[in-house]
Amino acid sequence: MAGYTGIMHVIVTDRDSIERGILVRSSYVVISIRDPDKKKARIPKQAGLRDVLYLAFHDAEPSRDMKLPDDIVVMTPKQAEQVVQFAHKHDAKVGAVVVHCEQGMSRSPAVAAALCKLYGGDEKCFFRDYQPNAYVYRLVLSAQPQSTPQADKTDSAKSVKRTK
């Protein structure tokens, strides 16, 4: 993969854990997902932290069979593109991507699984250990820009570390 060196770890956690501070043994970036009615997570400035992408959307999946209430905000294609561009921007500069949401069970594992798949890693553990939001997963996968190369067999995203 062009511009990708080494192994990228993808770490899933929840809001409480990220706000308390988590131990990451390499440089890292954070994708912070919150409910739209909540304030941004307070992420401690630790030595390895390089950047944070803040997103706000509910843990919801649109359906043709059921209209969501008007106050429910789902992930947008633009937000999915931001995730992919953010990961691509940092993939050669950091050893880990930390993804958190409120509970660390649905939105963040969906983003983590999609990133693993995009970078040639094994996303199955996220589906085994969590309940990823299928809509978020598909949206992030579909947001891969043409310029982001797929990982080859030697470079891949590693997954899973649950911090709590």
N, C-alpha and C positions, 0 to 999 in steps of 0.2 A: 504494500500500500504506500503510495507516494506521500511523503510527509509524516508517516507514522513510524515511530521507532519504538521497539520494545513492546511490552504488554501493558494494556490499559485495564485497570481494575474498575469495576462498577460496584459501588457500595450503596445499599438502600438503607434508609433510616427514617425515623419519625421526627416530628417537630420538636418534641421535648428533648430528644437526644442531641439533635443538631444545635439547639440553643444552649445546652449544657456544655457542649464542646465534645467532639469525638476525636479519637486518636487515628490519624492517617499517617502512615509511615513513608509518605512520599509527598511531592507537591500535588495539589489537587484543586479542582474547581467544584462548585456546588450548583446544582439546579434545584431551586427552592420553589416548591409548589404549595400554594395556600388556597383556602376558600376565599372567594372575592370579598366577603364581609369581614375578614380578619386582617390585622396588620401584618406587615412583612415579618418573617422570622428574624429574630436577633441572632445573627450568626457571629460567634466570636472570631476576631481577627487573630488567627493562629499562624505560626511561622510558615506552614506549607500552603496556606490558602492563597490562590492566585486570582480568582474571579468568582462572581456569583451572578447567575441568571435568575431573576425573580419572575414568576408566573402566577396568575390567579385564575382558577376555574374550579368548578365543582366536580366532585366525583360522580359524574353522570354520563349516561350513554344515550344519545338520541335514538329514537326508534320510529319506524314508519307506523307502527301499530298504536303508539301512545304519544301524545303531545306532552312535552315537558312543561312544567309551570313557567310562566314568564320570567320569574326571578332566578331561574336556574341558568347558569352560564357554563357551557361546555367548552372544552379545549377547541381552539380555532386552528385552521390550517396554518395561519401566520405564526401562532405560538409553536406549532410542531416544527416549522421551518427554523424558528429561532433556536430550538433545542438542537437540531442537527447542525446548524451553522456554529453554534456555541461549542459543541463537542469537536467539530472539525477544526475550529480556530485553535483549540487547545490540545488536540490529540498528540502532537509531537512535543509538547512542553510540560505535560503533567503525567503522573503515574496513575492517577485515579480521578474518577468522576463520582461525586457523592450526589445522590438524588434523594430528596426527602419530600414528603407531603405530610398532612396532618397526622395520620395514623401509621404511615409507612406500609400500607397493605395493598393498595390498589393503583393509585396514580403513579407513585414513584416506581413500583416494580414494573409497571407498563412501560414507562420511559426507559428504565434500565434494561429491560428485555429487548426493546427495540434497538437501543444503542448497541447492545451485545450482538444482535443479529446483523446490524449494519456494518459492524466492524469484524464480522466473521467469527464471533465467539459463540458460545453455547448459552442460549437463553432459557433452556428447559427448566433450570433450577428455579427461575422466577415463577414459572407456572406451577411448579411442584410445591414451593414453599409459601406462595402468596396467592392473591386473587387479583391479578392485573386487570385493569380496566381495558377491555378489548378495543373499545373505540379509540382510546388514547394510544394504545399499542399500534393499531393499524394506521392512525393518522401520522405518527412519528415515522413509521416505516415508509409511508407514501411521500414524506416530505424530503426524502434524500435528493439533494440537488445533483445534477449531472456531474458537477466538478468533484464530488466526494467519492473517491474510489473505494471499491469493496476491498476488504482485507484479503490477503492471500493466506495460504495454509500456515505460514511461519509466524505471521503477526496476527494476533487476535485479541479481542477483549475478553478479559476474565471476569467472572461474576462472583459474586455474592458474598456479601458480608452484611449481616444484620446487626446493627448496633442498637442497644436499648438498655 
